[in-house]
Structure formats: structure tokens, C-alpha cells
Amino acid sequence: MGNVTPDESELLSCCASRRWAAAVAAGRPYGGFEELWAAAKAELDALEWADVEEALAAHPRIGERARGASREAAWSRSEQSGVDGAAKAALAEGNRRYEERFGHVFLICATGLDAAEMLAALERRLGNAPEVERAIVREELGKIVRLRLARLPERG
């Protein structure tokens, strides 16, 4: 495996925090995916909450289709493919309550989850204290970023 050298725009399609993308891009080249992921994770963990909120702002609500032709929108549509029409109303109501409580979109790594699993997680997480929920959001963001980084093309 050769060097992994994602540029800042590619990194922004994985995580919309400009601070994160700039820091990860500054560390190039990486000797492989695991080295890239280690740096990416360290930078995610170091983000201020405002930077996490910047990343969250790029994520559509669970159950809503991301619009546009960007790589990130296409990935989001694929990641949320487990949401069908019947669950959309329940997710919309859950999203509204979550955003009212926490002030940002409900973030979950939706890959491999169906709508019922996402809705159950949303309902569970509504009872979290804000600091607990922030830790979960960071964990879910990390899962999403790792999956998206793995989809980037390798080049040296």
C-alpha cells in the first residue's frame, strides 16, 4: 500500500469541520489508511465543540435525503438507505424534539441500521444529559468519518 494523501476538499467530504480537514491535510503523506485514521481520530478528539457543530451542520436529518451531487451528499443518501416512507414521520418528530433539546441534528452512523434501529437510538438518546450526548455525537461522527475516509482514493 502506498502513501495516502487526501487533499483538504476530499477530507471535507468526510468531515465538514474546516479545522479538522486542514489539520489532517497538513499531516500528509500518510503511510496507509491506519496511519491516516489515527491522525484523523486524534484531530477529531481535539476539536472544540464549535468545530463539531460545523461538521454536524453538513449532515442532513436522519430520514431526509441529502440533496446535491457532492460526494458527501451521495454518501449520506447511501448511508441512510434503511429509511423507508413509514418511518419518516416518526423520525421527523424525533428529529424535531432532539434538535429542540440539544440544538443540533441527531447524528448516528446509519450504515447497516434500519429505520426502527435509528428511531430507537434517537428515543434513547433524548434522555441523555447534554455532556453525555456530546460524547456520543463525537463517537458517531468518528464512525462516519472512518467509513468515509476508507472510500477515498489512494494515491501517492
Backbone as JSON Lines, residues from 0, in Angstrom:
{"i":0,"aa":"M","n":[0.84,-1.17,0.0],"ca":[0.0,0.0,0.0],"c":[0.89,1.23,0.0]}
{"i":1,"aa":"G","n":[0.57,2.19,-0.87],"ca":[1.36,3.4,-0.98],"c":[0.91,4.48,-0.02]}
{"i":2,"aa":"N","n":[1.43,5.65,-0.24],"ca":[1.05,6.78,0.58],"c":[-0.41,7.15,0.35]}
{"i":3,"aa":"V","n":[-1.03,7.66,1.39],"ca":[-2.39,8.17,1.31],"c":[-2.29,9.68,1.49]}
{"i":4,"aa":"T","n":[-2.76,10.42,0.5],"ca":[-2.56,11.87,0.51],"c":[-3.85,12.63,0.17]}
{"i":5,"aa":"P","n":[-4.9,12.45,0.96],"ca":[-6.14,13.17,0.63],"c":[-5.94,14.68,0.75]}
{"i":6,"aa":"D","n":[-6.52,15.41,-0.2],"ca":[-6.42,16.86,-0.1],"c":[-7.55,17.39,0.79]}
{"i":7,"aa":"E","n":[-7.5,18.66,1.08],"ca":[-8.45,19.25,2.01],"c":[-9.9,19.11,1.55]}
{"i":8,"aa":"S","n":[-10.16,19.27,0.25],"ca":[-11.53,19.15,-0.24],"c":[-12.05,17.72,-0.09]}
{"i":9,"aa":"E","n":[-11.18,16.73,-0.3],"ca":[-11.59,15.34,-0.09],"c":[-11.88,15.09,1.39]}
{"i":10,"aa":"L","n":[-11.06,15.65,2.24],"ca":[-11.26,15.48,3.68],"c":[-12.55,16.15,4.14]}
{"i":11,"aa":"L","n":[-12.87,17.3,3.56],"ca":[-14.12,17.98,3.91],"c":[-15.35,17.16,3.52]}
{"i":12,"aa":"S","n":[-15.23,16.29,2.53],"ca":[-16.35,15.41,2.19],"c":[-16.53,14.31,3.23]}
{"i":13,"aa":"C","n":[-15.52,14.11,4.06],"ca":[-15.59,13.11,5.14],"c":[-16.04,13.73,6.45]}
{"i":14,"aa":"C","n":[-15.64,14.97,6.67],"ca":[-15.99,15.72,7.88],"c":[-15.92,17.19,7.53]}
{"i":15,"aa":"A","n":[-17.01,17.92,7.72],"ca":[-17.11,19.31,7.27],"c":[-16.5,20.32,8.23]}
{"i":16,"aa":"S","n":[-15.73,19.88,9.2],"ca":[-15.0,20.81,10.05],"c":[-13.77,21.29,9.3]}
{"i":17,"aa":"R","n":[-13.71,22.57,9.02],"ca":[-12.54,23.11,8.3],"c":[-11.27,22.95,9.11]}
{"i":18,"aa":"R","n":[-11.35,23.12,10.42],"ca":[-10.16,22.97,11.27],"c":[-9.64,21.54,11.18]}
{"i":19,"aa":"W","n":[-10.56,20.57,11.23],"ca":[-10.17,19.16,11.16],"c":[-9.51,18.87,9.81]}
{"i":20,"aa":"A","n":[-10.16,19.28,8.72],"ca":[-9.63,18.99,7.38],"c":[-8.25,19.61,7.17]}
{"i":21,"aa":"A","n":[-8.07,20.84,7.63],"ca":[-6.78,21.5,7.46],"c":[-5.69,20.77,8.27]}
{"i":22,"aa":"A","n":[-6.02,20.37,9.48],"ca":[-5.03,19.68,10.32],"c":[-4.66,18.33,9.75]}
{"i":23,"aa":"V","n":[-5.63,17.57,9.27],"ca":[-5.34,16.26,8.7],"c":[-4.56,16.41,7.39]}
{"i":24,"aa":"A","n":[-4.94,17.36,6.57],"ca":[-4.22,17.59,5.31],"c":[-2.77,18.0,5.58]}
{"i":25,"aa":"A","n":[-2.54,18.76,6.64],"ca":[-1.2,19.23,6.96],"c":[-0.26,18.08,7.35]}
{"i":26,"aa":"G","n":[-0.83,16.95,7.75],"ca":[-0.01,15.81,8.16],"c":[0.39,14.87,7.05]}
{"i":27,"aa":"R","n":[-0.03,15.16,5.81],"ca":[0.28,14.27,4.69],"c":[1.77,14.23,4.4]}
{"i":28,"aa":"P","n":[2.24,13.18,3.78],"ca":[1.51,11.98,3.38],"c":[1.41,10.99,4.55]}
{"i":29,"aa":"Y","n":[0.42,10.12,4.45],"ca":[0.24,9.05,5.43],"c":[0.68,7.74,4.79]}
{"i":30,"aa":"G","n":[1.27,6.87,5.58],"ca":[1.81,5.62,5.07],"c":[0.76,4.58,4.72]}
{"i":31,"aa":"G","n":[-0.48,4.84,5.03],"ca":[-1.58,3.93,4.72],"c":[-2.82,4.37,5.46]}
{"i":32,"aa":"F","n":[-3.88,3.61,5.28],"ca":[-5.16,4.0,5.86],"c":[-5.1,4.09,7.39]}
{"i":33,"aa":"E","n":[-4.51,3.13,8.05],"ca":[-4.49,3.14,9.51],"c":[-3.75,4.35,10.06]}
{"i":34,"aa":"E","n":[-2.69,4.75,9.38],"ca":[-1.97,5.95,9.8],"c":[-2.83,7.2,9.59]}
{"i":35,"aa":"L","n":[-3.52,7.26,8.45],"ca":[-4.45,8.36,8.19],"c":[-5.54,8.38,9.25]}
{"i":36,"aa":"W","n":[-6.13,7.22,9.55],"ca":[-7.21,7.17,10.52],"c":[-6.72,7.59,11.91]}
{"i":37,"aa":"A","n":[-5.54,7.19,12.3],"ca":[-5.01,7.57,13.62],"c":[-4.89,9.09,13.72]}
{"i":38,"aa":"A","n":[-4.39,9.72,12.68],"ca":[-4.26,11.18,12.68],"c":[-5.64,11.84,12.66]}
{"i":39,"aa":"A","n":[-6.53,11.31,11.82],"ca":[-7.89,11.86,11.72],"c":[-8.62,11.76,13.05]}
{"i":40,"aa":"K","n":[-8.5,10.63,13.72],"ca":[-9.16,10.41,15.01],"c":[-8.59,11.35,16.07]}
{"i":41,"aa":"A","n":[-7.27,11.5,16.1],"ca":[-6.65,12.41,17.07],"c":[-7.16,13.84,16.86]}
{"i":42,"aa":"E","n":[-7.28,14.25,15.61],"ca":[-7.77,15.6,15.31],"c":[-9.26,15.73,15.66]}
{"i":43,"aa":"L","n":[-10.05,14.67,15.42],"ca":[-11.47,14.71,15.82],"c":[-11.59,14.87,17.33]}
{"i":44,"aa":"D","n":[-10.81,14.12,18.06],"ca":[-10.86,14.17,19.52],"c":[-10.45,15.54,20.06]}
{"i":45,"aa":"A","n":[-9.61,16.25,19.32],"ca":[-9.11,17.54,19.76],"c":[-10.02,18.71,19.38]}
{"i":46,"aa":"L","n":[-11.05,18.47,18.57],"ca":[-11.91,19.56,18.12],"c":[-12.66,20.2,19.28]}
{"i":47,"aa":"E","n":[-12.78,21.51,19.2],"ca":[-13.67,22.25,20.09],"c":[-15.11,21.93,19.68]}
{"i":48,"aa":"W","n":[-16.05,22.12,20.59],"ca":[-17.44,21.79,20.26],"c":[-17.95,22.6,19.07]}
{"i":49,"aa":"A","n":[-17.52,23.84,18.93],"ca":[-17.95,24.66,17.78],"c":[-17.53,24.02,16.46]}
{"i":50,"aa":"D","n":[-16.37,23.38,16.44],"ca":[-15.91,22.69,15.23],"c":[-16.75,21.45,14.95]}
{"i":51,"aa":"V","n":[-17.16,20.76,16.02],"ca":[-18.06,19.61,15.86],"c":[-19.39,20.09,15.31]}
{"i":52,"aa":"E","n":[-19.88,21.2,15.82],"ca":[-21.15,21.75,15.32],"c":[-21.04,22.13,13.85]}
{"i":53,"aa":"E","n":[-19.89,22.62,13.42],"ca":[-19.68,22.92,12.0],"c":[-19.81,21.63,11.18]}
{"i":54,"aa":"A","n":[-19.23,20.55,11.67],"ca":[-19.34,19.26,10.98],"c":[-20.79,18.79,10.97]}
{"i":55,"aa":"L","n":[-21.5,18.93,12.09],"ca":[-22.89,18.49,12.18],"c":[-23.79,19.23,11.21]}
{"i":56,"aa":"A","n":[-23.5,20.51,10.99],"ca":[-24.34,21.32,10.12],"c":[-24.38,20.79,8.69]}
{"i":57,"aa":"A","n":[-23.4,20.0,8.29],"ca":[-23.36,19.45,6.94],"c":[-24.15,18.15,6.81]}
{"i":58,"aa":"H","n":[-24.61,17.61,7.94],"ca":[-25.34,16.34,7.91],"c":[-26.84,16.59,7.83]}
{"i":59,"aa":"P","n":[-27.52,15.91,6.9],"ca":[-28.98,16.04,6.86],"c":[-29.59,15.32,8.05]}
{"i":60,"aa":"R","n":[-30.83,15.67,8.35],"ca":[-31.54,14.95,9.4],"c":[-31.72,13.5,8.97]}
{"i":61,"aa":"I","n":[-31.69,12.61,9.95],"ca":[-31.97,11.2,9.66],"c":[-33.37,11.11,9.09]}
{"i":62,"aa":"G","n":[-33.49,10.43,7.97],"ca":[-34.78,10.29,7.3],"c":[-34.99,11.28,6.18]}
{"i":63,"aa":"E","n":[-34.13,12.31,6.09],"ca":[-34.22,13.26,4.99],"c":[-33.09,12.97,4.01]}
{"i":64,"aa":"R","n":[-33.41,13.0,2.74],"ca":[-32.41,12.73,1.71],"c":[-31.53,13.95,1.52]}
{"i":65,"aa":"A","n":[-30.24,13.71,1.52],"ca":[-29.29,14.79,1.23],"c":[-29.47,15.2,-0.22]}
{"i":66,"aa":"R","n":[-29.43,16.48,-0.47],"ca":[-29.59,16.98,-1.83],"c":[-28.22,17.32,-2.42]}
{"i":67,"aa":"G","n":[-28.19,17.34,-3.74],"ca":[-26.98,17.77,-4.41],"c":[-26.19,16.61,-4.99]}
{"i":68,"aa":"A","n":[-25.17,16.97,-5.74],"ca":[-24.37,15.98,-6.45],"c":[-23.01,15.78,-5.8]}
{"i":69,"aa":"S","n":[-22.79,16.37,-4.63],"ca":[-21.48,16.24,-3.99],"c":[-21.24,14.81,-3.53]}
{"i":70,"aa":"R","n":[-19.99,14.49,-3.35],"ca":[-19.6,13.17,-2.81],"c":[-20.26,12.95,-1.46]}
{"i":71,"aa":"E","n":[-20.23,13.97,-0.59],"ca":[-20.81,13.85,0.74],"c":[-22.31,13.57,0.68]}
{"i":72,"aa":"A","n":[-23.04,14.25,-0.21],"ca":[-24.48,14.02,-0.34],"c":[-24.77,12.6,-0.82]}
{"i":73,"aa":"A","n":[-24.0,12.13,-1.77],"ca":[-24.18,10.76,-2.27],"c":[-23.91,9.75,-1.17]}
{"i":74,"aa":"W","n":[-22.86,9.97,-0.4],"ca":[-22.55,9.05,0.7],"c":[-23.67,9.07,1.73]}
{"i":75,"aa":"S","n":[-24.18,10.24,2.03],"ca":[-25.25,10.36,3.02],"c":[-26.49,9.6,2.56]}
{"i":76,"aa":"R","n":[-26.85,9.74,1.29],"ca":[-28.01,9.01,0.77],"c":[-27.81,7.51,0.9]}
{"i":77,"aa":"S","n":[-26.61,7.04,0.6],"ca":[-26.31,5.62,0.72],"c":[-26.36,5.16,2.18]}
{"i":78,"aa":"E","n":[-25.79,5.97,3.07],"ca":[-25.74,5.61,4.49],"c":[-27.13,5.54,5.1]}
{"i":79,"aa":"Q","n":[-28.05,6.34,4.6],"ca":[-29.41,6.36,5.15],"c":[-30.39,5.53,4.33]}
{"i":80,"aa":"S","n":[-29.91,4.6,3.56],"ca":[-30.79,3.83,2.68],"c":[-31.78,2.96,3.44]}
{"i":81,"aa":"G","n":[-31.6,2.77,4.75],"ca":[-32.51,1.95,5.54],"c":[-33.77,2.66,5.99]}
{"i":82,"aa":"V","n":[-33.97,3.91,5.57],"ca":[-35.16,4.66,5.99],"c":[-36.22,4.58,4.9]}
{"i":83,"aa":"D","n":[-37.38,4.05,5.29],"ca":[-38.48,3.96,4.32],"c":[-39.55,5.0,4.65]}
{"i":84,"aa":"G","n":[-40.56,5.08,3.83],"ca":[-41.6,6.09,3.97],"c":[-42.35,6.04,5.29]}
{"i":85,"aa":"A","n":[-42.64,4.86,5.8],"ca":[-43.44,4.73,7.02],"c":[-42.72,5.3,8.23]}
{"i":86,"aa":"A","n":[-41.42,5.23,8.25],"ca":[-40.66,5.69,9.41],"c":[-40.34,7.18,9.35]}
{"i":87,"aa":"K","n":[-40.52,7.79,8.2],"ca":[-40.1,9.19,8.04],"c":[-40.83,10.14,8.98]}
{"i":88,"aa":"A","n":[-42.13,9.94,9.19],"ca":[-42.89,10.84,10.08],"c":[-42.4,10.71,11.52]}
{"i":89,"aa":"A","n":[-42.17,9.5,11.98],"ca":[-41.69,9.29,13.34],"c":[-40.29,9.88,13.51]}
{"i":90,"aa":"L","n":[-39.44,9.7,12.51],"ca":[-38.1,10.27,12.57],"c":[-38.15,11.79,12.53]}
{"i":91,"aa":"A","n":[-39.04,12.36,11.73],"ca":[-39.17,13.82,11.65],"c":[-39.56,14.39,13.01]}
{"i":92,"aa":"E","n":[-40.49,13.76,13.68],"ca":[-40.9,14.21,15.01],"c":[-39.77,14.03,16.01]}
{"i":93,"aa":"G","n":[-39.09,12.9,15.96],"ca":[-37.95,12.66,16.85],"c":[-36.83,13.67,16.61]}
{"i":94,"aa":"N","n":[-36.55,13.95,15.34],"ca":[-35.53,14.94,15.0],"c":[-35.89,16.31,15.59]}
{"i":95,"aa":"R","n":[-37.16,16.68,15.47],"ca":[-37.61,17.98,15.99],"c":[-37.37,18.06,17.5]}
{"i":96,"aa":"R","n":[-37.75,17.02,18.23],"ca":[-37.57,17.01,19.68],"c":[-36.08,17.01,20.05]}
{"i":97,"aa":"Y","n":[-35.29,16.25,19.31],"ca":[-33.85,16.17,19.58],"c":[-33.2,17.55,19.37]}
{"i":98,"aa":"E","n":[-33.5,18.18,18.24],"ca":[-32.91,19.47,17.94],"c":[-33.34,20.53,18.95]}
{"i":99,"aa":"E","n":[-34.57,20.45,19.41],"ca":[-35.07,21.37,20.43],"c":[-34.3,21.17,21.73]}
{"i":100,"aa":"R","n":[-34.02,19.93,22.06],"ca":[-33.32,19.61,23.31],"c":[-31.83,19.92,23.25]}
{"i":101,"aa":"F","n":[-31.17,19.54,22.14],"ca":[-29.71,19.63,22.08],"c":[-29.17,20.73,21.16]}
{"i":102,"aa":"G","n":[-29.98,21.29,20.29],"ca":[-29.55,22.4,19.45],"c":[-28.79,22.03,18.19]}
{"i":103,"aa":"H","n":[-28.8,20.75,17.82],"ca":[-28.14,20.32,16.58],"c":[-28.82,19.05,16.09]}
{"i":104,"aa":"V","n":[-28.48,18.65,14.87],"ca":[-29.08,17.45,14.28],"c":[-28.7,16.21,15.08]}
{"i":105,"aa":"F","n":[-29.58,15.24,15.06],"ca":[-29.31,13.93,15.63],"c":[-28.35,13.24,14.69]}
{"i":106,"aa":"L","n":[-27.19,12.85,15.2],"ca":[-26.18,12.19,14.37],"c":[-26.03,10.75,14.82]}
{"i":107,"aa":"I","n":[-26.12,9.86,13.85],"ca":[-25.89,8.44,14.09],"c":[-25.25,7.87,12.85]}
{"i":108,"aa":"C","n":[-24.34,6.95,13.03],"ca":[-23.76,6.26,11.89],"c":[-24.83,5.28,11.4]}
{"i":109,"aa":"A","n":[-25.52,5.65,10.34],"ca":[-26.69,4.92,9.87],"c":[-26.36,3.69,9.04]}
{"i":110,"aa":"T","n":[-25.12,3.54,8.64],"ca":[-24.75,2.41,7.79],"c":[-25.09,1.1,8.49]}
{"i":111,"aa":"G","n":[-25.89,0.28,7.81],"ca":[-26.26,-1.02,8.34],"c":[-27.44,-1.01,9.3]}
{"i":112,"aa":"L","n":[-27.98,0.17,9.6],"ca":[-29.13,0.26,10.51],"c":[-30.41,0.46,9.72]}
{"i":113,"aa":"D","n":[-31.49,-0.13,10.21],"ca":[-32.78,0.16,9.59],"c":[-33.44,1.31,10.35]}
{"i":114,"aa":"A","n":[-34.56,1.77,9.84],"ca":[-35.24,2.93,10.42],"c":[-35.65,2.68,11.86]}
{"i":115,"aa":"A","n":[-36.11,1.48,12.18],"ca":[-36.53,1.17,13.55],"c":[-35.36,1.28,14.51]}
{"i":116,"aa":"E","n":[-34.18,0.81,14.1],"ca":[-33.0,0.9,14.96],"c":[-32.57,2.35,15.17]}
{"i":117,"aa":"M","n":[-32.64,3.15,14.11],"ca":[-32.28,4.56,14.23],"c":[-33.26,5.3,15.13]}
{"i":118,"aa":"L","n":[-34.55,5.01,14.97],"ca":[-35.57,5.65,15.78],"c":[-35.43,5.25,17.25]}
{"i":119,"aa":"A","n":[-35.14,3.99,17.51],"ca":[-34.94,3.53,18.89],"c":[-33.75,4.24,19.53]}
{"i":120,"aa":"A","n":[-32.67,4.4,18.78],"ca":[-31.49,5.11,19.29],"c":[-31.82,6.56,19.57]}
{"i":121,"aa":"L","n":[-32.55,7.19,18.67],"ca":[-32.94,8.58,18.84],"c":[-33.76,8.73,20.12]}
{"i":122,"aa":"E","n":[-34.74,7.88,20.31],"ca":[-35.59,7.94,21.51],"c":[-34.76,7.73,22.77]}
{"i":123,"aa":"R","n":[-33.86,6.78,22.76],"ca":[-32.99,6.52,23.91],"c":[-32.13,7.74,24.23]}
{"i":124,"aa":"R","n":[-31.55,8.3,23.2],"ca":[-30.61,9.4,23.39],"c":[-31.28,10.7,23.8]}
{"i":125,"aa":"L","n":[-32.57,10.85,23.57],"ca":[-33.28,12.04,24.02],"c":[-33.2,12.21,25.54]}
{"i":126,"aa":"G","n":[-33.02,11.11,26.26],"ca":[-32.93,11.17,27.71],"c":[-31.55,11.47,28.25]}
{"i":127,"aa":"N","n":[-30.56,11.59,27.38],"ca":[-29.19,11.83,27.82],"c":[-28.99,13.25,28.33]}
{"i":128,"aa":"A","n":[-28.08,13.38,29.27],"ca":[-27.62,14.7,29.68],"c":[-26.81,15.28,28.51]}
{"i":129,"aa":"P","n":[-26.79,16.59,28.35],"ca":[-26.08,17.19,27.21],"c":[-24.62,16.75,27.09]}
{"i":130,"aa":"E","n":[-23.89,16.64,28.2],"ca":[-22.48,16.25,28.1],"c":[-22.33,14.8,27.66]}
{"i":131,"aa":"V","n":[-23.26,13.94,28.06],"ca":[-23.25,12.54,27.62],"c":[-23.55,12.48,26.13]}
{"i":132,"aa":"E","n":[-24.52,13.26,25.71],"ca":[-24.9,13.26,24.29],"c":[-23.76,13.8,23.43]}
{"i":133,"aa":"R","n":[-23.05,14.79,23.89],"ca":[-21.91,15.31,23.12],"c":[-20.86,14.23,22.91]}
{"i":134,"aa":"A","n":[-20.61,13.43,23.93],"ca":[-19.62,12.35,23.8],"c":[-20.11,11.32,22.77]}
{"i":135,"aa":"I","n":[-21.39,11.01,22.78],"ca":[-21.95,10.05,21.82],"c":[-21.87,10.63,20.41]}
{"i":136,"aa":"V","n":[-22.18,11.9,20.26],"ca":[-22.1,12.55,18.94],"c":[-20.68,12.46,18.4]}
{"i":137,"aa":"R","n":[-19.69,12.72,19.22],"ca":[-18.3,12.62,18.78],"c":[-17.98,11.19,18.33]}
{"i":138,"aa":"E","n":[-18.47,10.21,19.09],"ca":[-18.24,8.81,18.74],"c":[-18.9,8.46,17.4]}
{"i":139,"aa":"E","n":[-20.13,8.89,17.2],"ca":[-20.85,8.62,15.95],"c":[-20.18,9.34,14.78]}
{"i":140,"aa":"L","n":[-19.75,10.58,15.0],"ca":[-19.03,11.32,13.96],"c":[-17.77,10.56,13.57]}
{"i":141,"aa":"G","n":[-17.06,10.04,14.54],"ca":[-15.85,9.26,14.25],"c":[-16.14,8.04,13.4]}
{"i":142,"aa":"K","n":[-17.23,7.35,13.69],"ca":[-17.6,6.17,12.89],"c":[-17.87,6.57,11.43]}
{"i":143,"aa":"I","n":[-18.59,7.66,11.26],"ca":[-18.92,8.13,9.91],"c":[-17.65,8.55,9.17]}
{"i":144,"aa":"V","n":[-16.79,9.3,9.84],"ca":[-15.55,9.78,9.22],"c":[-14.68,8.59,8.81]}
{"i":145,"aa":"R","n":[-14.57,7.6,9.67],"ca":[-13.74,6.42,9.33],"c":[-14.27,5.74,8.07]}
{"i":146,"aa":"L","n":[-15.58,5.53,7.99],"ca":[-16.17,4.9,6.81],"c":[-15.91,5.72,5.55]}
{"i":147,"aa":"R","n":[-16.05,7.03,5.67],"ca":[-15.86,7.89,4.5],"c":[-14.4,7.98,4.09]}
{"i":148,"aa":"L","n":[-13.5,8.04,5.06],"ca":[-12.07,8.06,4.72],"c":[-11.68,6.81,3.94]}
{"i":149,"aa":"A","n":[-12.26,5.68,4.34],"ca":[-11.94,4.42,3.68],"c":[-12.39,4.41,2.21]}
{"i":150,"aa":"R","n":[-13.32,5.27,1.87],"ca":[-13.81,5.35,0.49],"c":[-12.98,6.27,-0.41]}
{"i":151,"aa":"L","n":[-12.09,7.05,0.2],"ca":[-11.28,7.96,-0.61],"c":[-10.29,7.17,-1.46]}
{"i":152,"aa":"P","n":[-9.97,7.69,-2.61],"ca":[-8.99,7.0,-3.47],"c":[-7.59,7.1,-2.88]}
{"i":153,"aa":"E","n":[-6.83,6.04,-3.07],"ca":[-5.42,6.05,-2.66],"c":[-4.59,6.62,-3.79]}
{"i":154,"aa":"R","n":[-3.63,7.42,-3.42],"ca":[-2.68,7.92,-4.4],"c":[-1.46,8.43,-3.65]}
{"i":155,"aa":"G","n":[-0.4,8.51,-4.32],"ca":[0.82,8.92,-3.63],"c":[1.48,10.08,-4.21]}
